[in-house]
Each structure stands twice: as C-alpha cells, then as structure tokens.
Amino acid sequence: MDLAKKLGWKSRELVISRERVTFEEILSIVKDLRDAIISNLDDYIILVNGLNIKLLKGLETEILGDTTIDIFPPAAGGVIS
C-alpha cells in the first residue's frame, strides 16, 4: 500500500504558531505520518523546499513559515506534500 493510501490523505497543511520548528517536531504533531515512516525513515526521500533533509540537518532540519515538505516513499511512488 502506498503512503497516501495508508495515511488517508495526500496533502496536508499545518499552521504552526512558532516561527520555526524542526522536522522532528512536525512528526510529533502529525502522528500518523510519524508512525508510517519513522521505522524506515532512511527509505524515504524527504525534501524541505526541494532540499533533501539528509543533506541538511536530518530530523533537526528547521522548518520555517511557508515551507513545503515533500515525502517520497520507496519505489512505490505516491508523493506526499
């Protein structure tokens, strides 16, 4: 099953009251996403404004206002943004 079907949503918009949070904090807010990807996090390509978080600060990558996060599951496809 692809990630979008597993989650029951393909796109999600969050409104965060703080100026900046980390990707890890986003995962603590979006628990269904965290539960779906955290055990196989290295299998996913996670882009923050088009940049792979593995090349940034990983889970500690800062998410600022008006940021786009795209998550590409392994091989099966089905982008989540």
N, CA, C and O atoms as a Maestro MAE file, in Angstrom:
{
 s_m_m2io_version
 :::
 2.0.0
}

f_m_ct {
 s_m_title
 :::
 protein
 m_atom[324] {
  # First column is atom index #
  i_m_mmod_type
  r_m_x_coord
  r_m_y_coord
  r_m_z_coord
  i_m_residue_number
  s_m_chain_name
  s_m_pdb_residue_name
  s_m_pdb_atom_name
  i_m_atomic_number
  :::
  1 25 0.845 -1.182 0.000 1 A "MET " " N  " 7
  2 3 0.000 0.000 0.000 1 A "MET " " CA " 6
  3 2 0.890 1.245 0.000 1 A "MET " " C  " 6
  4 15 1.856 1.329 0.758 1 A "MET " " O  " 8
  5 25 0.552 2.209 -0.859 2 A "ASP " " N  " 7
  6 3 1.379 3.413 -0.876 2 A "ASP " " CA " 6
  7 2 1.062 4.303 0.331 2 A "ASP " " C  " 6
  8 15 0.044 4.131 1.002 2 A "ASP " " O  " 8
  9 25 1.942 5.234 0.582 3 A "LEU " " N  " 7
  10 3 1.870 6.056 1.788 3 A "LEU " " CA " 6
  11 2 0.584 6.880 1.854 3 A "LEU " " C  " 6
  12 15 -0.030 6.973 2.917 3 A "LEU " " O  " 8
  13 25 0.173 7.473 0.750 4 A "ALA " " N  " 7
  14 3 -1.047 8.290 0.745 4 A "ALA " " CA " 6
  15 2 -2.265 7.457 1.125 4 A "ALA " " C  " 6
  16 15 -3.115 7.922 1.885 4 A "ALA " " O  " 8
  17 25 -2.362 6.245 0.614 5 A "LYS " " N  " 7
  18 3 -3.489 5.375 0.964 5 A "LYS " " CA " 6
  19 2 -3.410 4.960 2.425 5 A "LYS " " C  " 6
  20 15 -4.431 4.895 3.108 5 A "LYS " " O  " 8
  21 25 -2.226 4.683 2.900 6 A "LYS " " N  " 7
  22 3 -2.043 4.282 4.294 6 A "LYS " " CA " 6
  23 2 -2.467 5.399 5.245 6 A "LYS " " C  " 6
  24 15 -3.099 5.141 6.270 6 A "LYS " " O  " 8
  25 25 -2.117 6.642 4.901 7 A "LEU " " N  " 7
  26 3 -2.443 7.784 5.751 7 A "LEU " " CA " 6
  27 2 -3.885 8.254 5.580 7 A "LEU " " C  " 6
  28 15 -4.481 8.806 6.505 7 A "LEU " " O  " 8
  29 25 -4.440 8.031 4.386 8 A "GLY " " N  " 7
  30 3 -5.779 8.522 4.113 8 A "GLY " " CA " 6
  31 2 -5.789 9.971 3.645 8 A "GLY " " C  " 6
  32 15 -6.851 10.588 3.557 8 A "GLY " " O  " 8
  33 25 -4.628 10.512 3.348 9 A "TRP " " N  " 7
  34 3 -4.503 11.874 2.808 9 A "TRP " " CA " 6
  35 2 -3.251 11.966 1.962 9 A "TRP " " C  " 6
  36 15 -2.280 11.241 2.177 9 A "TRP " " O  " 8
  37 25 -3.291 12.877 0.988 10 A "LYS " " N  " 7
  38 3 -2.156 13.046 0.085 10 A "LYS " " CA " 6
  39 2 -1.443 14.367 0.322 10 A "LYS " " C  " 6
  40 15 -0.258 14.505 0.015 10 A "LYS " " O  " 8
  41 25 -2.159 15.329 0.862 11 A "SER " " N  " 7
  42 3 -1.585 16.645 1.113 11 A "SER " " CA " 6
  43 2 -2.151 17.157 2.429 11 A "SER " " C  " 6
  44 15 -3.309 16.906 2.765 11 A "SER " " O  " 8
  45 25 -1.324 17.869 3.157 12 A "ARG " " N  " 7
  46 3 -1.757 18.374 4.463 12 A "ARG " " CA " 6
  47 2 -1.117 19.726 4.699 12 A "ARG " " C  " 6
  48 15 0.067 19.920 4.424 12 A "ARG " " O  " 8
  49 25 -1.900 20.653 5.206 13 A "GLU " " N  " 7
  50 3 -1.373 21.979 5.534 13 A "GLU " " CA " 6
  51 2 -1.415 22.148 7.043 13 A "GLU " " C  " 6
  52 15 -2.439 21.900 7.679 13 A "GLU " " O  " 8
  53 25 -0.297 22.570 7.607 14 A "LEU " " N  " 7
  54 3 -0.215 22.811 9.046 14 A "LEU " " CA " 6
  55 2 -0.015 24.292 9.298 14 A "LEU " " C  " 6
  56 15 0.689 24.973 8.553 14 A "LEU " " O  " 8
  57 25 -0.635 24.778 10.346 15 A "VAL " " N  " 7
  58 3 -0.391 26.142 10.803 15 A "VAL " " CA " 6
  59 2 0.312 26.015 12.147 15 A "VAL " " C  " 6
  60 15 -0.263 25.517 13.115 15 A "VAL " " O  " 8
  61 25 1.552 26.466 12.196 16 A "ILE " " N  " 7
  62 3 2.377 26.367 13.400 16 A "ILE " " CA " 6
  63 2 2.498 27.767 13.991 16 A "ILE " " C  " 6
  64 15 2.800 28.723 13.278 16 A "ILE " " O  " 8
  65 25 2.262 27.884 15.288 17 A "SER " " N  " 7
  66 3 2.269 29.210 15.912 17 A "SER " " CA " 6
  67 2 3.675 29.753 16.163 17 A "SER " " C  " 6
  68 15 3.854 30.961 16.318 17 A "SER " " O  " 8
  69 25 4.663 28.876 16.202 18 A "ARG " " N  " 7
  70 3 6.038 29.343 16.414 18 A "ARG " " CA " 6
  71 2 6.676 29.706 15.084 18 A "ARG " " C  " 6
  72 15 6.244 29.252 14.024 18 A "ARG " " O  " 8
  73 25 7.707 30.530 15.158 19 A "GLU " " N  " 7
  74 3 8.388 30.990 13.945 19 A "GLU " " CA " 6
  75 2 9.136 29.864 13.239 19 A "GLU " " C  " 6
  76 15 9.187 29.819 12.010 19 A "GLU " " O  " 8
  77 25 9.713 28.958 14.017 20 A "ARG " " N  " 7
  78 3 10.437 27.839 13.418 20 A "ARG " " CA " 6
  79 2 10.313 26.602 14.301 20 A "ARG " " C  " 6
  80 15 10.259 26.691 15.528 20 A "ARG " " O  " 8
  81 25 10.271 25.451 13.646 21 A "VAL " " N  " 7
  82 3 10.243 24.151 14.314 21 A "VAL " " CA " 6
  83 2 11.167 23.228 13.533 21 A "VAL " " C  " 6
  84 15 11.593 23.563 12.427 21 A "VAL " " O  " 8
  85 25 11.475 22.081 14.097 22 A "THR " " N  " 7
  86 3 12.283 21.099 13.379 22 A "THR " " CA " 6
  87 2 11.364 20.089 12.694 22 A "THR " " C  " 6
  88 15 10.182 19.984 13.021 22 A "THR " " O  " 8
  89 25 11.926 19.353 11.742 23 A "PHE " " N  " 7
  90 3 11.144 18.308 11.087 23 A "PHE " " CA " 6
  91 2 10.695 17.275 12.117 23 A "PHE " " C  " 6
  92 15 9.588 16.746 12.018 23 A "PHE " " O  " 8
  93 25 11.530 16.986 13.091 24 A "GLU " " N  " 7
  94 3 11.169 16.040 14.155 24 A "GLU " " CA " 6
  95 2 9.942 16.535 14.925 24 A "GLU " " C  " 6
  96 15 9.075 15.738 15.284 24 A "GLU " " O  " 8
  97 25 9.865 17.835 15.179 25 A "GLU " " N  " 7
  98 3 8.694 18.391 15.864 25 A "GLU " " CA " 6
  99 2 7.445 18.292 14.988 25 A "GLU " " C  " 6
  100 15 6.346 18.067 15.494 25 A "GLU " " O  " 8
  101 25 7.613 18.460 13.687 26 A "ILE " " N  " 7
  102 3 6.485 18.276 12.764 26 A "ILE " " CA " 6
  103 2 5.969 16.844 12.872 26 A "ILE " " C  " 6
  104 15 4.760 16.616 12.914 26 A "ILE " " O  " 8
  105 25 6.887 15.882 12.915 27 A "LEU " " N  " 7
  106 3 6.474 14.482 13.041 27 A "LEU " " CA " 6
  107 2 5.743 14.228 14.354 27 A "LEU " " C  " 6
  108 15 4.849 13.383 14.403 27 A "LEU " " O  " 8
  109 25 6.103 14.940 15.417 28 A "SER " " N  " 7
  110 3 5.401 14.748 16.692 28 A "SER " " CA " 6
  111 2 3.992 15.343 16.635 28 A "SER " " C  " 6
  112 15 3.119 14.937 17.402 28 A "SER " " O  " 8
  113 25 3.769 16.295 15.738 29 A "ILE " " N  " 7
  114 3 2.441 16.888 15.560 29 A "ILE " " CA " 6
  115 2 1.587 16.010 14.645 29 A "ILE " " C  " 6
  116 15 0.405 15.794 14.912 29 A "ILE " " O  " 8
  117 25 2.183 15.510 13.577 30 A "VAL " " N  " 7
  118 3 1.465 14.682 12.594 30 A "VAL " " CA " 6
  119 2 1.799 13.220 12.899 30 A "VAL " " C  " 6
  120 15 2.603 12.586 12.215 30 A "VAL " " O  " 8
  121 25 1.158 12.713 13.942 31 A "LYS " " N  " 7
  122 3 1.499 11.391 14.477 31 A "LYS " " CA " 6
  123 2 1.276 10.258 13.474 31 A "LYS " " C  " 6
  124 15 2.050 9.301 13.448 31 A "LYS " " O  " 8
  125 25 0.231 10.352 12.651 32 A "ASP " " N  " 7
  126 3 0.003 9.275 11.687 32 A "ASP " " CA " 6
  127 2 1.132 9.205 10.662 32 A "ASP " " C  " 6
  128 15 1.507 8.118 10.224 32 A "ASP " " O  " 8
  129 25 1.671 10.353 10.281 33 A "LEU " " N  " 7
  130 3 2.819 10.369 9.378 33 A "LEU " " CA " 6
  131 2 4.045 9.790 10.072 33 A "LEU " " C  " 6
  132 15 4.752 8.960 9.501 33 A "LEU " " O  " 8
  133 25 4.294 10.227 11.298 34 A "ARG " " N  " 7
  134 3 5.437 9.706 12.059 34 A "ARG " " CA " 6
  135 2 5.355 8.184 12.166 34 A "ARG " " C  " 6
  136 15 6.330 7.482 11.894 34 A "ARG " " O  " 8
  137 25 4.195 7.684 12.560 35 A "ASP " " N  " 7
  138 3 4.030 6.240 12.725 35 A "ASP " " CA " 6
  139 2 4.256 5.485 11.417 35 A "ASP " " C  " 6
  140 15 4.750 4.358 11.422 35 A "ASP " " O  " 8
  141 25 3.895 6.109 10.302 36 A "ALA " " N  " 7
  142 3 4.025 5.456 8.997 36 A "ALA " " CA " 6
  143 2 5.461 5.416 8.495 36 A "ALA " " C  " 6
  144 15 5.829 4.480 7.784 36 A "ALA " " O  " 8
  145 25 6.289 6.411 8.844 37 A "ILE " " N  " 7
  146 3 7.617 6.487 8.223 37 A "ILE " " CA " 6
  147 2 8.794 6.318 9.174 37 A "ILE " " C  " 6
  148 15 9.895 6.009 8.718 37 A "ILE " " O  " 8
  149 25 8.606 6.508 10.473 38 A "ILE " " N  " 7
  150 3 9.755 6.614 11.378 38 A "ILE " " CA " 6
  151 2 10.597 5.336 11.436 38 A "ILE " " C  " 6
  152 15 11.819 5.421 11.559 38 A "ILE " " O  " 8
  153 25 9.985 4.173 11.351 39 A "SER " " N  " 7
  154 3 10.775 2.938 11.466 39 A "SER " " CA " 6
  155 2 11.632 2.682 10.221 39 A "SER " " C  " 6
  156 15 12.618 1.948 10.285 39 A "SER " " O  " 8
  157 25 11.258 3.284 9.100 40 A "ASN " " N  " 7
  158 3 12.015 3.123 7.850 40 A "ASN " " CA " 6
  159 2 12.383 4.482 7.271 40 A "ASN " " C  " 6
  160 15 12.365 4.662 6.053 40 A "ASN " " O  " 8
  161 25 12.711 5.421 8.117 41 A "LEU " " N  " 7
  162 3 12.953 6.798 7.693 41 A "LEU " " CA " 6
  163 2 13.989 6.901 6.582 41 A "LEU " " C  " 6
  164 15 13.847 7.724 5.678 41 A "LEU " " O  " 8
  165 25 15.021 6.082 6.638 42 A "ASP " " N  " 7
  166 3 16.077 6.138 5.622 42 A "ASP " " CA " 6
  167 2 15.601 5.690 4.244 42 A "ASP " " C  " 6
  168 15 16.255 5.974 3.240 42 A "ASP " " O  " 8
  169 25 14.475 4.994 4.188 43 A "ASP " " N  " 7
  170 3 13.938 4.551 2.905 43 A "ASP " " CA " 6
  171 2 13.238 5.677 2.145 43 A "ASP " " C  " 6
  172 15 13.018 5.568 0.939 43 A "ASP " " O  " 8
  173 25 12.888 6.755 2.843 44 A "TYR " " N  " 7
  174 3 12.125 7.842 2.240 44 A "TYR " " CA " 6
  175 2 13.029 8.982 1.811 44 A "TYR " " C  " 6
  176 15 14.051 9.254 2.442 44 A "TYR " " O  " 8
  177 25 12.644 9.636 0.742 45 A "ILE " " N  " 7
  178 3 13.301 10.878 0.339 45 A "ILE " " CA " 6
  179 2 12.414 12.001 0.859 45 A "ILE " " C  " 6
  180 15 11.258 12.134 0.456 45 A "ILE " " O  " 8
  181 25 12.967 12.804 1.755 46 A "ILE " " N  " 7
  182 3 12.211 13.892 2.372 46 A "ILE " " CA " 6
  183 2 12.863 15.203 1.954 46 A "ILE " " C  " 6
  184 15 14.028 15.463 2.256 46 A "ILE " " O  " 8
  185 25 12.092 16.015 1.256 47 A "LEU " " N  " 7
  186 3 12.594 17.289 0.750 47 A "LEU " " CA " 6
  187 2 11.933 18.445 1.487 47 A "LEU " " C  " 6
  188 15 10.713 18.476 1.654 47 A "LEU " " O  " 8
  189 25 12.751 19.388 1.924 48 A "VAL " " N  " 7
  190 3 12.257 20.626 2.525 48 A "VAL " " CA " 6
  191 2 12.602 21.739 1.545 48 A "VAL " " C  " 6
  192 15 13.770 22.060 1.327 48 A "VAL " " O  " 8
  193 25 11.571 22.314 0.966 49 A "ASN " " N  " 7
  194 3 11.756 23.313 -0.100 49 A "ASN " " CA " 6
  195 2 12.714 22.804 -1.178 49 A "ASN " " C  " 6
  196 15 13.562 23.546 -1.672 49 A "ASN " " O  " 8
  197 25 12.565 21.532 -1.530 50 A "GLY " " N  " 7
  198 3 13.348 20.943 -2.612 50 A "GLY " " CA " 6
  199 2 14.702 20.394 -2.222 50 A "GLY " " C  " 6
  200 15 15.400 19.831 -3.065 50 A "GLY " " O  " 8
  201 25 15.099 20.541 -0.954 51 A "LEU " " N  " 7
  202 3 16.405 20.053 -0.496 51 A "LEU " " CA " 6
  203 2 16.230 18.835 0.401 51 A "LEU " " C  " 6
  204 15 15.402 18.835 1.312 51 A "LEU " " O  " 8
  205 25 17.016 17.803 0.135 52 A "ASN " " N  " 7
  206 3 16.949 16.570 0.905 52 A "ASN " " CA " 6
  207 2 17.416 16.822 2.338 52 A "ASN " " C  " 6
  208 15 18.497 17.370 2.554 52 A "ASN " " O  " 8
  209 25 16.589 16.417 3.330 53 A "ILE " " N  " 7
  210 3 16.969 16.673 4.727 53 A "ILE " " CA " 6
  211 2 18.228 15.910 5.122 53 A "ILE " " C  " 6
  212 15 18.901 16.279 6.084 53 A "ILE " " O  " 8
  213 25 18.551 14.843 4.383 54 A "LYS " " N  " 7
  214 3 19.794 14.117 4.681 54 A "LYS " " CA " 6
  215 2 21.013 14.992 4.403 54 A "LYS " " C  " 6
  216 15 22.073 14.793 4.996 54 A "LYS " " O  " 8
  217 25 20.859 15.957 3.503 55 A "LEU " " N  " 7
  218 3 21.948 16.878 3.181 55 A "LEU " " CA " 6
  219 2 21.891 18.142 4.037 55 A "LEU " " C  " 6
  220 15 22.798 18.973 3.989 55 A "LEU " " O  " 8
  221 25 20.834 18.281 4.811 56 A "LEU " " N  " 7
  222 3 20.686 19.420 5.710 56 A "LEU " " CA " 6
  223 2 21.024 18.946 7.126 56 A "LEU " " C  " 6
  224 15 22.159 18.547 7.386 56 A "LEU " " O  " 8
  225 25 20.064 18.983 8.031 57 A "LYS " " N  " 7
  226 3 20.314 18.570 9.419 57 A "LYS " " CA " 6
  227 2 19.467 17.370 9.825 57 A "LYS " " C  " 6
  228 15 19.217 17.162 11.012 57 A "LYS " " O  " 8
  229 25 19.026 16.583 8.853 58 A "GLY " " N  " 7
  230 3 18.219 15.410 9.170 58 A "GLY " " CA " 6
  231 2 16.945 15.803 9.901 58 A "GLY " " C  " 6
  232 15 16.268 16.754 9.508 58 A "GLY " " O  " 8
  233 25 16.617 15.078 10.957 59 A "LEU " " N  " 7
  234 3 15.409 15.368 11.728 59 A "LEU " " CA " 6
  235 2 15.454 16.741 12.380 59 A "LEU " " C  " 6
  236 15 14.413 17.300 12.726 59 A "LEU " " O  " 8
  237 25 16.639 17.280 12.549 60 A "GLU " " N  " 7
  238 3 16.798 18.604 13.171 60 A "GLU " " CA " 6
  239 2 16.721 19.745 12.151 60 A "GLU " " C  " 6
  240 15 16.951 20.903 12.501 60 A "GLU " " O  " 8
  241 25 16.400 19.430 10.903 61 A "THR " " N  " 7
  242 3 16.234 20.461 9.879 61 A "THR " " CA " 6
  243 2 15.136 21.423 10.313 61 A "THR " " C  " 6
  244 15 14.041 21.002 10.688 61 A "THR " " O  " 8
  245 25 15.436 22.713 10.260 62 A "GLU " " N  " 7
  246 3 14.467 23.720 10.679 62 A "GLU " " CA " 6
  247 2 13.423 23.955 9.593 62 A "GLU " " C  " 6
  248 15 13.731 24.046 8.404 62 A "GLU " " O  " 8
  249 25 12.183 24.048 10.047 63 A "ILE " " N  " 7
  250 3 11.057 24.319 9.172 63 A "ILE " " CA " 6
  251 2 10.571 25.722 9.509 63 A "ILE " " C  " 6
  252 15 10.118 25.980 10.624 63 A "ILE " " O  " 8
  253 25 10.666 26.613 8.554 64 A "LEU " " N  " 7
  254 3 10.232 27.992 8.743 64 A "LEU " " CA " 6
  255 2 8.859 28.180 8.111 64 A "LEU " " C  " 6
  256 15 8.376 27.291 7.409 64 A "LEU " " O  " 8
  257 25 8.231 29.317 8.350 65 A "GLY " " N  " 7
  258 3 6.930 29.592 7.752 65 A "GLY " " CA " 6
  259 2 6.968 29.467 6.240 65 A "GLY " " C  " 6
  260 15 7.988 29.750 5.612 65 A "GLY " " O  " 8
  261 25 5.862 29.046 5.659 66 A "ASP " " N  " 7
  262 3 5.716 28.908 4.209 66 A "ASP " " CA " 6
  263 2 6.692 27.900 3.604 66 A "ASP " " C  " 6
  264 15 7.209 28.108 2.506 66 A "ASP " " O  " 8
  265 25 6.935 26.831 4.314 67 A "THR " " N  " 7
  266 3 7.832 25.769 3.862 67 A "THR " " CA " 6
  267 2 7.022 24.636 3.247 67 A "THR " " C  " 6
  268 15 5.937 24.305 3.726 67 A "THR " " O  " 8
  269 25 7.552 24.051 2.193 68 A "THR " " N  " 7
  270 3 6.941 22.874 1.589 68 A "THR " " CA " 6
  271 2 7.795 21.661 1.919 68 A "THR " " C  " 6
  272 15 9.011 21.673 1.733 68 A "THR " " O  " 8
  273 25 7.142 20.616 2.411 69 A "ILE " " N  " 7
  274 3 7.814 19.350 2.708 69 A "ILE " " CA " 6
  275 2 7.209 18.298 1.786 69 A "ILE " " C  " 6
  276 15 5.994 18.099 1.781 69 A "ILE " " O  " 8
  277 25 8.046 17.632 1.014 70 A "ASP " " N  " 7
  278 3 7.607 16.541 0.143 70 A "ASP " " CA " 6
  279 2 8.246 15.254 0.633 70 A "ASP " " C  " 6
  280 15 9.433 15.222 0.956 70 A "ASP " " O  " 8
  281 25 7.446 14.191 0.685 71 A "ILE " " N  " 7
  282 3 7.944 12.891 1.139 71 A "ILE " " CA " 6
  283 2 7.678 11.876 0.041 71 A "ILE " " C  " 6
  284 15 6.534 11.638 -0.346 71 A "ILE " " O  " 8
  285 25 8.752 11.285 -0.448 72 A "PHE " " N  " 7
  286 3 8.655 10.278 -1.495 72 A "PHE " " CA " 6
  287 2 8.920 8.912 -0.884 72 A "PHE " " C  " 6
  288 15 10.019 8.656 -0.392 72 A "PHE " " O  " 8
  289 25 7.921 8.029 -0.909 73 A "PRO " " N  " 7
  290 3 8.107 6.685 -0.384 73 A "PRO " " CA " 6
  291 2 9.044 5.873 -1.270 73 A "PRO " " C  " 6
  292 15 9.284 6.232 -2.423 73 A "PRO " " O  " 8
  293 25 9.571 4.780 -0.732 74 A "PRO " " N  " 7
  294 3 10.456 3.928 -1.521 74 A "PRO " " CA " 6
  295 2 9.724 3.315 -2.715 74 A "PRO " " C  " 6
  296 15 8.602 2.829 -2.577 74 A "PRO " " O  " 8
  297 25 10.342 3.339 -3.843 75 A "ALA " " N  " 7
  298 3 9.945 2.695 -5.100 75 A "ALA " " CA " 6
  299 2 8.467 2.719 -5.463 75 A "ALA " " C  " 6
  300 15 8.148 2.859 -6.644 75 A "ALA " " O  " 8
  301 25 7.565 2.594 -4.525 76 A "ALA " " N  " 7
  302 3 6.147 2.502 -4.846 76 A "ALA " " CA " 6
  303 2 5.582 3.800 -5.402 76 A "ALA " " C  " 6
  304 15 4.571 3.779 -6.103 76 A "ALA " " O  " 8
  305 25 6.212 4.925 -5.102 77 A "GLY " " N  " 7
  306 3 5.722 6.213 -5.592 77 A "GLY " " CA " 6
  307 2 4.618 6.768 -4.723 77 A "GLY " " C  " 6
  308 15 4.327 6.226 -3.657 77 A "GLY " " O  " 8
  309 25 4.008 7.835 -5.168 78 A "GLY " " N  " 7
  310 3 2.918 8.451 -4.419 78 A "GLY " " CA " 6
  311 2 3.407 9.558 -3.511 78 A "GLY " " C  " 6
  312 15 3.425 9.386 -2.293 78 A "GLY " " O  " 8
  313 25 3.801 10.685 -4.066 79 A "VAL " " N  " 7
  314 3 4.365 11.795 -3.289 79 A "VAL " " CA " 6
  315 2 3.340 12.350 -2.307 79 A "VAL " " C  " 6
  316 15 2.151 12.441 -2.614 79 A "VAL " " O  " 8
  317 25 3.818 12.719 -1.126 80 A "ILE " " N  " 7
  318 3 3.018 13.386 -0.098 80 A "ILE " " CA " 6
  319 2 3.597 14.774 0.074 80 A "ILE " " C  " 6
  320 15 4.808 14.916 0.244 80 A "ILE " " O  " 8
  321 25 2.773 15.790 0.036 81 A "SER " " N  " 7
  322 3 3.288 17.146 0.271 81 A "SER " " CA " 6
  323 2 2.338 17.934 1.135 81 A "SER " " C  " 6
  324 15 2.602 19.098 1.440 81 A "SER " " O  " 8
  :::
 }
 m_bond[323] {
  # First column is bond index #
  i_m_from
  i_m_to
  i_m_order
  :::
  1 1 2 1
  2 2 3 1
  3 3 4 2
  4 3 5 1
  5 5 6 1
  6 6 7 1
  7 7 8 2
  8 7 9 1
  9 9 10 1
  10 10 11 1
  11 11 12 2
  12 11 13 1
  13 13 14 1
  14 14 15 1
  15 15 16 2
  16 15 17 1
  17 17 18 1
  18 18 19 1
  19 19 20 2
  20 19 21 1
  21 21 22 1
  22 22 23 1
  23 23 24 2
  24 23 25 1
  25 25 26 1
  26 26 27 1
  27 27 28 2
  28 27 29 1
  29 29 30 1
  30 30 31 1
  31 31 32 2
  32 31 33 1
  33 33 34 1
  34 34 35 1
  35 35 36 2
  36 35 37 1
  37 37 38 1
  38 38 39 1
  39 39 40 2
  40 39 41 1
  41 41 42 1
  42 42 43 1
  43 43 44 2
  44 43 45 1
  45 45 46 1
  46 46 47 1
  47 47 48 2
  48 47 49 1
  49 49 50 1
  50 50 51 1
  51 51 52 2
  52 51 53 1
  53 53 54 1
  54 54 55 1
  55 55 56 2
  56 55 57 1
  57 57 58 1
  58 58 59 1
  59 59 60 2
  60 59 61 1
  61 61 62 1
  62 62 63 1
  63 63 64 2
  64 63 65 1
  65 65 66 1
  66 66 67 1
  67 67 68 2
  68 67 69 1
  69 69 70 1
  70 70 71 1
  71 71 72 2
  72 71 73 1
  73 73 74 1
  74 74 75 1
  75 75 76 2
  76 75 77 1
  77 77 78 1
  78 78 79 1
  79 79 80 2
  80 79 81 1
  81 81 82 1
  82 82 83 1
  83 83 84 2
  84 83 85 1
  85 85 86 1
  86 86 87 1
  87 87 88 2
  88 87 89 1
  89 89 90 1
  90 90 91 1
  91 91 92 2
  92 91 93 1
  93 93 94 1
  94 94 95 1
  95 95 96 2
  96 95 97 1
  97 97 98 1
  98 98 99 1
  99 99 100 2
  100 99 101 1
  101 101 102 1
  102 102 103 1
  103 103 104 2
  104 103 105 1
  105 105 106 1
  106 106 107 1
  107 107 108 2
  108 107 109 1
  109 109 110 1
  110 110 111 1
  111 111 112 2
  112 111 113 1
  113 113 114 1
  114 114 115 1
  115 115 116 2
  116 115 117 1
  117 117 118 1
  118 118 119 1
  119 119 120 2
  120 119 121 1
  121 121 122 1
  122 122 123 1
  123 123 124 2
  124 123 125 1
  125 125 126 1
  126 126 127 1
  127 127 128 2
  128 127 129 1
  129 129 130 1
  130 130 131 1
  131 131 132 2
  132 131 133 1
  133 133 134 1
  134 134 135 1
  135 135 136 2
  136 135 137 1
  137 137 138 1
  138 138 139 1
  139 139 140 2
  140 139 141 1
  141 141 142 1
  142 142 143 1
  143 143 144 2
  144 143 145 1
  145 145 146 1
  146 146 147 1
  147 147 148 2
  148 147 149 1
  149 149 150 1
  150 150 151 1
  151 151 152 2
  152 151 153 1
  153 153 154 1
  154 154 155 1
  155 155 156 2
  156 155 157 1
  157 157 158 1
  158 158 159 1
  159 159 160 2
  160 159 161 1
  161 161 162 1
  162 162 163 1
  163 163 164 2
  164 163 165 1
  165 165 166 1
  166 166 167 1
  167 167 168 2
  168 167 169 1
  169 169 170 1
  170 170 171 1
  171 171 172 2
  172 171 173 1
  173 173 174 1
  174 174 175 1
  175 175 176 2
  176 175 177 1
  177 177 178 1
  178 178 179 1
  179 179 180 2
  180 179 181 1
  181 181 182 1
  182 182 183 1
  183 183 184 2
  184 183 185 1
  185 185 186 1
  186 186 187 1
  187 187 188 2
  188 187 189 1
  189 189 190 1
  190 190 191 1
  191 191 192 2
  192 191 193 1
  193 193 194 1
  194 194 195 1
  195 195 196 2
  196 195 197 1
  197 197 198 1
  198 198 199 1
  199 199 200 2
  200 199 201 1
  201 201 202 1
  202 202 203 1
  203 203 204 2
  204 203 205 1
  205 205 206 1
  206 206 207 1
  207 207 208 2
  208 207 209 1
  209 209 210 1
  210 210 211 1
  211 211 212 2
  212 211 213 1
  213 213 214 1
  214 214 215 1
  215 215 216 2
  216 215 217 1
  217 217 218 1
  218 218 219 1
  219 219 220 2
  220 219 221 1
  221 221 222 1
  222 222 223 1
  223 223 224 2
  224 223 225 1
  225 225 226 1
  226 226 227 1
  227 227 228 2
  228 227 229 1
  229 229 230 1
  230 230 231 1
  231 231 232 2
  232 231 233 1
  233 233 234 1
  234 234 235 1
  235 235 236 2
  236 235 237 1
  237 237 238 1
  238 238 239 1
  239 239 240 2
  240 239 241 1
  241 241 242 1
  242 242 243 1
  243 243 244 2
  244 243 245 1
  245 245 246 1
  246 246 247 1
  247 247 248 2
  248 247 249 1
  249 249 250 1
  250 250 251 1
  251 251 252 2
  252 251 253 1
  253 253 254 1
  254 254 255 1
  255 255 256 2
  256 255 257 1
  257 257 258 1
  258 258 259 1
  259 259 260 2
  260 259 261 1
  261 261 262 1
  262 262 263 1
  263 263 264 2
  264 263 265 1
  265 265 266 1
  266 266 267 1
  267 267 268 2
  268 267 269 1
  269 269 270 1
  270 270 271 1
  271 271 272 2
  272 271 273 1
  273 273 274 1
  274 274 275 1
  275 275 276 2
  276 275 277 1
  277 277 278 1
  278 278 279 1
  279 279 280 2
  280 279 281 1
  281 281 282 1
  282 282 283 1
  283 283 284 2
  284 283 285 1
  285 285 286 1
  286 286 287 1
  287 287 288 2
  288 287 289 1
  289 289 290 1
  290 290 291 1
  291 291 292 2
  292 291 293 1
  293 293 294 1
  294 294 295 1
  295 295 296 2
  296 295 297 1
  297 297 298 1
  298 298 299 1
  299 299 300 2
  300 299 301 1
  301 301 302 1
  302 302 303 1
  303 303 304 2
  304 303 305 1
  305 305 306 1
  306 306 307 1
  307 307 308 2
  308 307 309 1
  309 309 310 1
  310 310 311 1
  311 311 312 2
  312 311 313 1
  313 313 314 1
  314 314 315 1
  315 315 316 2
  316 315 317 1
  317 317 318 1
  318 318 319 1
  319 319 320 2
  320 319 321 1
  321 321 322 1
  322 322 323 1
  323 323 324 2
  :::
 }
}
